[in-house]
Amino acid sequence: MNLPESAQSRADLIEHIRRLLDDLDANEAEWENSALGDFLEALAAWLTDCESAATLKEGRIDPNRPSWELFACALSAARVYE
């Protein structure tokens, strides 16, 4: 799967989402939040907690500045975030 950091454009994010779908199809048992409701809850929780530097690549991503990369990180994290 491509890394969320590679999402530097809308097209990159679309590719990231498609790879997440492929990963879900192939590895659903490895996803903590494979049901839509659980995934959305984890997505909201991760975005709430994401201001920690460790969560966002040692502060390289500004959680208060919307970006394709931040969105990709959030989607990837929501697969397993509790």
C-alpha atoms as a printed R data frame, in Angstrom:
   type eleno elety resid chain resno       x      y      z
1  ATOM     1    CA   MET     A     1   0.000  0.000  0.000
2  ATOM     2    CA   ASN     A     2   1.272  3.492 -0.713
3  ATOM     3    CA   LEU     A     3   2.182  5.587  2.303
4  ATOM     4    CA   PRO     A     4  -0.076  8.461  3.368
5  ATOM     5    CA   GLU     A     5   2.908 10.821  3.085
6  ATOM     6    CA   SER     A     6   2.849 10.285 -0.667
7  ATOM     7    CA   ALA     A     7  -0.535 12.035 -0.930
8  ATOM     8    CA   GLN     A     8   0.496 15.415 -2.274
9  ATOM     9    CA   SER     A     9  -2.422 15.910 -4.675
10 ATOM    10    CA   ARG     A    10  -6.060 14.966 -5.132
11 ATOM    11    CA   ALA     A    11  -5.008 12.221 -7.544
12 ATOM    12    CA   ASP     A    12  -2.567 10.837 -4.949
13 ATOM    13    CA   LEU     A    13  -5.331 10.760 -2.337
14 ATOM    14    CA   ILE     A    14  -7.667  8.959 -4.730
15 ATOM    15    CA   GLU     A    15  -4.964  6.349 -5.337
16 ATOM    16    CA   HIS     A    16  -4.418  6.025 -1.580
17 ATOM    17    CA   ILE     A    17  -8.139  5.439 -1.000
18 ATOM    18    CA   ARG     A    18  -8.250  2.813 -3.743
19 ATOM    19    CA   ARG     A    19  -5.295  1.030 -2.152
20 ATOM    20    CA   LEU     A    20  -7.049  1.153  1.224
21 ATOM    21    CA   LEU     A    21 -10.059 -0.531 -0.402
22 ATOM    22    CA   ASP     A    22  -7.804 -3.203 -1.914
23 ATOM    23    CA   ASP     A    23  -6.178 -3.722  1.486
24 ATOM    24    CA   LEU     A    24  -9.590 -4.040  3.151
25 ATOM    25    CA   ASP     A    25 -10.626 -6.664  0.606
26 ATOM    26    CA   ALA     A    26  -7.397 -8.627  1.062
27 ATOM    27    CA   ASN     A    27  -6.819 -8.151  4.800
28 ATOM    28    CA   GLU     A    28 -10.114 -7.308  6.493
29 ATOM    29    CA   ALA     A    29  -9.195 -9.356  9.574
30 ATOM    30    CA   GLU     A    30  -6.235 -7.028 10.174
31 ATOM    31    CA   TRP     A    31  -8.467 -3.951 10.248
32 ATOM    32    CA   GLU     A    32  -9.660 -3.009 13.722
33 ATOM    33    CA   ASN     A    33 -12.416 -0.842 12.191
34 ATOM    34    CA   SER     A    34 -13.696 -2.543  9.044
35 ATOM    35    CA   ALA     A    35 -17.358 -1.580  9.599
36 ATOM    36    CA   LEU     A    36 -18.217  1.905  8.351
37 ATOM    37    CA   GLY     A    37 -19.534  3.149 11.694
38 ATOM    38    CA   ASP     A    38 -16.440  1.950 13.548
39 ATOM    39    CA   PHE     A    39 -14.190  3.419 10.855
40 ATOM    40    CA   LEU     A    40 -15.876  6.832 11.014
41 ATOM    41    CA   GLU     A    41 -15.749  6.839 14.810
42 ATOM    42    CA   ALA     A    42 -12.027  6.020 14.700
43 ATOM    43    CA   LEU     A    43 -11.480  8.680 12.040
44 ATOM    44    CA   ALA     A    44 -13.076 11.336 14.241
45 ATOM    45    CA   ALA     A    45 -11.130 10.125 17.286
46 ATOM    46    CA   TRP     A    46  -7.817 10.190 15.410
47 ATOM    47    CA   LEU     A    47  -8.470 13.697 14.092
48 ATOM    48    CA   THR     A    48  -9.308 14.791 17.640
49 ATOM    49    CA   ASP     A    49  -6.056 13.330 18.976
50 ATOM    50    CA   CYS     A    50  -3.750 13.993 16.033
51 ATOM    51    CA   GLU     A    51  -2.080 17.118 17.382
52 ATOM    52    CA   SER     A    52   0.594 15.073 19.083
53 ATOM    53    CA   ALA     A    53   3.895 15.312 17.215
54 ATOM    54    CA   ALA     A    54   4.418 11.554 17.305
55 ATOM    55    CA   THR     A    55   1.122 11.011 15.528
56 ATOM    56    CA   LEU     A    56   2.005 13.365 12.697
57 ATOM    57    CA   LYS     A    57   5.545 12.417 11.741
58 ATOM    58    CA   GLU     A    58   7.351 14.330 14.487
59 ATOM    59    CA   GLY     A    59   5.483 17.540 13.754
60 ATOM    60    CA   ARG     A    60   6.103 17.557 10.006
61 ATOM    61    CA   ILE     A    61   2.366 17.726  9.294
62 ATOM    62    CA   ASP     A    62   0.387 20.642 10.714
63 ATOM    63    CA   PRO     A    63  -2.926 19.192 11.983
64 ATOM    64    CA   ASN     A    64  -4.547 22.612 11.724
65 ATOM    65    CA   ARG     A    65  -3.690 23.057  8.040
66 ATOM    66    CA   PRO     A    66  -5.839 20.911  5.758
67 ATOM    67    CA   SER     A    67  -3.788 18.896  3.296
68 ATOM    68    CA   TRP     A    68  -4.059 15.803  1.131
69 ATOM    69    CA   GLU     A    69  -1.365 14.237  3.292
70 ATOM    70    CA   LEU     A    70  -3.243 14.875  6.545
71 ATOM    71    CA   PHE     A    71  -6.415 13.377  5.066
72 ATOM    72    CA   ALA     A    72  -4.519 10.305  3.849
73 ATOM    73    CA   CYS     A    73  -2.899  9.874  7.277
74 ATOM    74    CA   ALA     A    74  -6.301 10.119  8.947
75 ATOM    75    CA   LEU     A    75  -7.825  7.514  6.644
76 ATOM    76    CA   SER     A    76  -4.936  5.121  7.180
77 ATOM    77    CA   ALA     A    77  -5.011  5.597 10.932
78 ATOM    78    CA   ALA     A    78  -8.759  4.989 11.138
79 ATOM    79    CA   ARG     A    79  -8.238  1.377 10.001
80 ATOM    80    CA   VAL     A    80  -6.773  0.486 13.389
81 ATOM    81    CA   TYR     A    81  -7.209  3.481 15.736
82 ATOM    82    CA   GLU     A    82  -9.036  2.767 19.004
